[in-house]
Amino acid sequence: MIYPEPVENRIQQQIVPYLSSPLRSLLSSLPVGYLRNLEEIRLRLGRPLLLKIGDEDYSVKEPGRLTRSCGEGYVVGKEDVQRTVAAISESSLYALEEELKRGFI
């Protein structure tokens, strides 16, 4: 019998590698329970990294620690956005044009 791979493993293998190194480090350090319920990762330049987990929004305060206070969270920098978008698009923004117009990937 084939068992489906746990969602936290899929996040670690299929999403985290596309993030910039600091973001990879922050997300890789989160407890499995958070990853299991992760619905959205929001990257906005100059704003805190936000994770939608269930019905709540969290920011990552430091490796392995979440906070509901956005002012305490990791602030997404230009390099975070550039490296993440380049990795996701394989350096071809044209391939993601429609998603980007709608504001998400």
C-alpha positions in Angstrom: 0.0 0.0 0.0 1.3 3.5 -0.9 0.9 6.1 1.8 0.6 9.8 0.8 3.6 11.9 1.7 2.9 14.2 4.7 2.2 17.8 3.7 5.1 19.1 5.8 7.5 16.9 3.8 6.1 18.3 0.5 6.5 21.9 1.8 10.1 21.2 2.7 10.8 19.5 -0.6 8.7 21.5 -3.1 8.4 25.0 -1.7 11.2 25.8 0.8 14.0 25.2 -1.8 12.7 28.1 -3.9 13.0 30.6 -1.2 16.0 32.8 -0.5 18.5 31.4 2.0 17.3 33.5 5.0 13.6 32.5 4.3 14.6 28.9 3.8 16.3 28.9 7.2 13.4 30.5 8.9 10.8 28.1 7.5 12.9 25.0 7.8 13.3 25.6 11.6 9.5 25.7 12.2 7.9 22.9 14.2 6.2 20.3 11.9 2.8 21.2 13.3 3.0 24.7 11.8 4.0 23.4 8.4 1.3 20.8 8.4 -1.3 23.6 8.6 0.5 26.2 6.5 -1.8 27.7 3.8 0.1 30.7 2.4 3.5 32.4 2.5 3.3 36.1 1.9 6.4 38.0 0.7 6.1 41.7 0.5 9.1 44.0 0.1 9.9 45.9 3.3 7.1 44.2 5.2 7.2 41.2 7.6 7.2 37.7 6.2 3.6 36.4 6.9 2.5 32.9 7.2 -1.2 32.0 7.0 -1.6 29.0 9.3 -5.2 27.9 9.6 -7.3 31.1 10.1 -4.4 33.1 11.7 -1.6 35.2 10.3 1.9 34.9 11.9 5.3 36.4 11.3 8.5 34.6 12.0 10.3 36.2 14.9 13.4 34.1 14.7 14.2 30.6 13.6 11.6 28.3 15.0 9.5 31.0 16.6 6.3 32.6 15.4 4.6 35.8 16.6 1.3 37.4 15.9 3.0 40.8 16.2 4.1 41.8 12.7 6.5 44.4 14.2 8.6 41.7 15.6 8.9 39.5 12.5 11.5 39.1 9.8 11.3 41.9 7.3 11.4 40.7 3.7 14.2 42.4 1.8 14.8 43.1 -1.9 17.2 40.1 -2.3 14.6 37.8 -0.7 12.1 38.8 -3.3 14.5 38.7 -6.2 16.0 35.4 -5.4 12.7 33.7 -4.7 11.0 35.0 -7.9 14.1 34.1 -10.0 14.1 30.5 -8.6 10.3 30.0 -9.0 10.3 31.4 -12.5 13.6 29.8 -13.5 14.6 33.4 -14.4 11.8 33.8 -16.8 9.2 36.2 -15.5 7.2 35.8 -18.7 6.2 32.3 -17.5 4.6 33.7 -14.4 3.0 36.8 -16.0 -0.6 36.0 -15.3 0.0 34.9 -11.7 2.0 38.1 -11.1 -0.8 40.3 -12.5 -3.1 38.8 -9.9 -0.5 39.4 -7.1 0.5 35.8 -6.3 2.5 32.8 -7.5 
